[in-house]
Amino acid sequence: MAFLTWQGRRYTNGAPSSGVAVDDQCLQVFEEMKLGHKWSYVVYKITDDKKRIVVDTKAADRSYDDFKQILMNASNNGLCRYGVFDVKFTTRGDQVREKLAFFHWSPDSCKTMEKMLYSSSLKELKSKLKGVHTEIQANDEDDLALSNVLDRCTDKYT
């Protein structure tokens, strides 16, 4: 017997709307990134059985171009991805800042079902990743331009 709980204006059984759960390692790696700046980026994927969101890859001391290339390689295979990049920048007052940018990579070249699965699972992952400064919905290479990312992260400092 399933128990329902009140969630705003509707009842829910507590399961993610897409049925895809977030693996505990996703949160662990994110916390290492947020608190200890251990990783430059982390890329998440939905497993082939479509049951869990897991860490696809993570790296320390890597550039934004490396992160972008991983997303582009996934799209070449018709795959969507989620990612978090630790954006480092200097303000006009010469203060070094770091902000976490969350990416929902869903290129037009992916199949509709793939894009729908990632879109419907997005809320579940984002609810676990507390402390993200900005979210970037990217559908093509132009959306991934570093200038766009910096604009989103530095808007408060300009």
C-alpha positions as CSV (number, residue, x, y, z in Angstrom):
1,M,0.0,0.0,0.0
2,A,1.5,3.4,-1.0
3,F,1.1,6.3,1.4
4,L,0.5,9.7,0.0
5,T,1.7,13.0,1.5
6,W,0.5,16.5,0.9
7,Q,2.8,18.5,-1.3
8,G,1.4,22.0,-1.9
9,R,-1.8,21.5,-3.9
10,R,-1.6,17.8,-4.6
11,Y,-0.9,14.5,-3.0
12,T,2.3,12.6,-3.9
13,N,3.9,9.3,-2.9
14,G,7.3,11.0,-2.5
15,A,8.8,9.4,-5.6
16,P,10.4,11.6,-8.3
17,S,7.9,12.5,-11.0
18,S,10.1,10.8,-13.7
19,G,10.8,7.8,-11.5
20,V,14.5,8.5,-11.7
21,A,16.2,8.8,-8.3
22,V,19.4,10.7,-7.4
23,D,22.3,8.5,-6.4
24,D,23.9,9.5,-3.0
25,Q,27.3,9.9,-4.7
26,C,25.9,12.9,-6.7
27,L,25.3,14.8,-3.5
28,Q,28.6,13.7,-2.0
29,V,30.7,14.9,-5.0
30,F,28.7,18.1,-5.1
31,E,29.4,18.9,-1.4
32,E,33.1,18.2,-2.0
33,M,32.9,20.7,-4.8
34,K,30.9,23.3,-3.0
35,L,32.7,23.2,0.4
36,G,36.2,22.1,-0.4
37,H,36.5,23.2,-4.1
38,K,37.9,19.7,-4.7
39,W,36.5,19.5,-8.2
40,S,36.5,21.9,-11.1
41,Y,33.4,20.3,-12.5
42,V,31.1,17.3,-12.2
43,V,28.9,15.8,-15.0
44,Y,25.8,13.7,-14.2
45,K,23.9,11.3,-16.4
46,I,20.9,9.1,-16.1
47,T,21.8,5.4,-16.1
48,D,21.0,3.2,-19.1
49,D,18.2,1.5,-17.1
50,K,16.7,5.0,-16.5
51,K,16.4,4.5,-12.8
52,R,19.1,6.7,-11.3
53,I,21.1,9.9,-11.8
54,V,24.8,9.2,-11.2
55,V,28.1,10.9,-11.5
56,D,29.4,10.5,-15.1
57,T,32.7,12.2,-14.6
58,K,34.4,14.7,-12.4
59,A,37.8,16.5,-12.6
60,A,40.0,18.8,-10.6
61,D,42.1,21.5,-12.1
62,R,40.4,21.4,-15.4
63,S,39.3,24.2,-17.7
64,Y,35.8,25.3,-18.8
65,D,36.8,24.1,-22.3
66,D,37.3,20.6,-20.9
67,F,33.9,20.6,-19.3
68,K,32.3,22.0,-22.4
69,Q,33.9,19.3,-24.6
70,I,32.5,16.5,-22.4
71,L,29.0,17.9,-22.9
72,M,29.6,18.3,-26.7
73,N,30.9,14.7,-26.9
74,A,27.7,13.5,-25.1
75,S,25.6,15.3,-27.7
76,N,27.5,13.7,-30.5
77,N,26.2,10.4,-29.2
78,G,22.6,11.8,-28.9
79,L,22.8,12.1,-25.1
80,C,21.8,14.8,-22.6
81,R,23.7,15.6,-19.5
82,Y,23.6,17.7,-16.3
83,G,26.7,19.4,-15.0
84,V,28.0,21.8,-12.4
85,F,31.0,24.0,-13.0
86,D,32.9,26.0,-10.4
87,V,33.2,29.4,-12.1
88,K,36.1,31.5,-10.9
89,F,36.2,35.2,-11.8
90,T,37.5,38.5,-10.6
91,T,35.2,41.4,-9.7
92,R,35.8,45.1,-10.6
93,G,37.2,45.5,-7.1
94,D,39.8,42.8,-7.8
95,Q,38.1,40.3,-5.5
96,V,38.3,36.7,-6.6
97,R,35.0,34.9,-6.5
98,E,33.7,31.4,-7.2
99,K,30.2,30.5,-8.1
100,L,28.6,27.2,-8.9
101,A,26.8,27.1,-12.2
102,F,24.3,24.2,-12.9
103,F,23.9,23.1,-16.5
104,H,21.0,21.3,-18.1
105,W,22.5,20.2,-21.4
106,S,19.7,19.1,-23.8
107,P,20.9,19.7,-27.4
108,D,18.5,19.8,-30.3
109,S,20.3,16.8,-31.7
110,C,19.0,14.5,-28.9
111,K,15.9,12.3,-29.3
112,T,12.7,13.7,-27.9
113,M,12.4,10.9,-25.3
114,E,15.9,11.5,-24.0
115,K,15.2,15.2,-23.6
116,M,11.8,14.5,-21.9
117,L,13.5,12.2,-19.4
118,Y,16.1,14.7,-18.5
119,S,13.6,17.5,-18.2
120,S,11.3,15.6,-16.0
121,S,14.2,14.4,-13.7
122,L,15.7,17.9,-13.4
123,K,13.7,19.0,-10.4
124,E,14.7,16.0,-8.4
125,L,18.5,16.6,-9.0
126,K,18.3,20.3,-8.4
127,S,16.4,19.9,-5.1
128,K,19.4,17.9,-3.8
129,L,22.1,20.4,-5.0
130,K,21.8,23.3,-2.5
131,G,24.1,26.2,-3.1
132,V,24.0,26.6,-6.9
133,H,24.3,30.2,-7.9
134,T,22.8,30.0,-11.4
135,E,21.2,27.6,-13.8
136,I,21.9,27.4,-17.5
137,Q,19.6,25.7,-19.9
138,A,21.9,24.9,-22.9
139,N,20.6,23.6,-26.2
140,D,23.5,24.4,-28.5
141,E,27.2,25.4,-28.4
142,D,26.3,29.1,-28.3
143,D,24.5,28.6,-25.1
144,L,27.7,27.1,-23.6
145,A,29.8,30.1,-24.5
146,L,32.0,31.1,-21.5
147,S,30.8,34.7,-22.0
148,N,27.2,33.6,-21.3
149,V,28.3,31.7,-18.2
150,L,30.3,34.7,-16.8
151,D,27.4,37.1,-17.5
152,R,25.1,34.9,-15.4
153,C,27.6,34.5,-12.6
154,T,28.8,38.1,-12.4
155,D,25.5,39.9,-12.9
156,K,25.4,40.9,-9.2
157,Y,28.9,42.4,-9.4
158,T,28.6,44.6,-12.5
